[in-house]
Amino acid sequence: MTRIFLSPPHIGARELELLTDAVRSNWIAPLGPHVDAFEREFASRIDVPHALAVSSGTAALHLALVVAGIGPGDRVAVSTLTFAATAFAVRYVGAIPVFIDADTSWTMDAELLEDELVRSVAAGRPIRAVISVDLYGQPCDYARIGSACRRHGAVLIQDAAEALGASYRGRPIGGQGDLAVFSFNGNKIITTSGGGMLVSSCREWIDHARKLSTQAREAAPHYEHREIGFNYRLSNLLAAVGRAQLEVLEARVAARRAINARYREHLAHVPGVTLLDPSPHGEWNAWLTCLTIDATRFGADREKLRLALESENIEARPVWKPMHLQPVFADCEVRAGRVSQELFEHGLCLPSGSSLEPPDQDRVIDVIRSLGRTVRP
């Protein structure tokens, strides 16, 4: 049986066409006309005026913290239910992560965040920045989170790495924070193989990040440096791929939403299986279809199901292990944490790539139904 991957790249002829153009132009190093065009087109697509294409979403997170003035000893509130890069970037600048639990949408609990912001100010140790995470394409509660950040003087950095194509109250994801970050890793909605984007309404921040991303070179005929820089720019070749991918963003999102709807239809009567519901705060992109398993009702636990899928050459993955449970962050503060811990213990991500065909999706569904106690309607 062929391998069914969790979220593989979905590439067409247009990518090859633009990539060939980049090669023929001899713009194969970082920077070039496709990078410039990708930034313009991306900014227009998400309705945020300024964008910077970089080598990864992690690089974009790092730059966001640097240009926002976050540094050694600063405390940063971070969603605990996320990929490690979100928290790693905080450590890169010498800041201190304070982890915030999830709510029923699996995103940052706005009430817990507000409590932490109030408590930290009263203790004389204010939160300088907040990194929210639009987890699995789910928009956070930005009305409450944004308001709380403004009241307490915290910069809001939106980790939208998994959420391109989603929206919040009718506006594309990416404009809800002071800065926002996207990833174009191979498993994302669109890909540049590896790459990312930093966006903001603040031109000064993006201009500064642009300078830092090219080794902080000053405007001089020789190499002059007055601050520490990074080698973070996206190559013209990868930007060409990204432009082609951006052209089909709506189709890729529609395909993943259709896959999610089909899982819901066929797993609706399997006891103990609960799929992550779309966020009440906006329209998600259904990047990954996720579920939780009640072992008592289903008849097997999450790990047994994952192994059953693996035995059929199907990739499935536990949901993100919360950062406060990671050994590298064992010394960090956390507000609550039980919700995200239970989601990790019982949650599973199913194959959700936009190229997943119904027969392969049926293979996934059949394994789940055969292992569980299916009840006919």
Secondary structure as GFF3:
##gff-version 3
##sequence-region A 1 377
A	DSSP	alpha_helix	13	25	.	.	.	ID=ss1
A	DSSP	alpha_helix	33	46	.	.	.	ID=ss2
A	DSSP	beta_strand	50	54	.	.	.	ID=ss3
A	DSSP	alpha_helix	57	67	.	.	.	ID=ss4
A	DSSP	beta_strand	75	79	.	.	.	ID=ss5
A	DSSP	alpha_helix	84	92	.	.	.	ID=ss6
A	DSSP	beta_strand	96	100	.	.	.	ID=ss7
A	DSSP	alpha_helix	110	122	.	.	.	ID=ss8
A	DSSP	beta_strand	127	133	.	.	.	ID=ss9
A	DSSP	three_ten_helix	135	137	.	.	.	ID=ss10
A	DSSP	alpha_helix	142	152	.	.	.	ID=ss11
A	DSSP	beta_strand	155	159	.	.	.	ID=ss12
A	DSSP	beta_strand	167	168	.	.	.	ID=ss13
A	DSSP	beta_strand	171	172	.	.	.	ID=ss14
A	DSSP	beta_strand	179	183	.	.	.	ID=ss15
A	DSSP	beta_strand	196	200	.	.	.	ID=ss16
A	DSSP	alpha_helix	203	213	.	.	.	ID=ss17
A	DSSP	alpha_helix	236	247	.	.	.	ID=ss18
A	DSSP	alpha_helix	249	267	.	.	.	ID=ss19
A	DSSP	beta_strand	273	275	.	.	.	ID=ss20
A	DSSP	beta_strand	282	283	.	.	.	ID=ss21
A	DSSP	beta_strand	289	293	.	.	.	ID=ss22
A	DSSP	alpha_helix	295	298	.	.	.	ID=ss23
A	DSSP	alpha_helix	302	311	.	.	.	ID=ss24
A	DSSP	beta_strand	317	318	.	.	.	ID=ss25
A	DSSP	three_ten_helix	323	325	.	.	.	ID=ss26
A	DSSP	three_ten_helix	327	329	.	.	.	ID=ss27
A	DSSP	beta_strand	333	335	.	.	.	ID=ss28
A	DSSP	alpha_helix	338	346	.	.	.	ID=ss29
A	DSSP	beta_strand	347	350	.	.	.	ID=ss30
A	DSSP	alpha_helix	358	371	.	.	.	ID=ss31
###
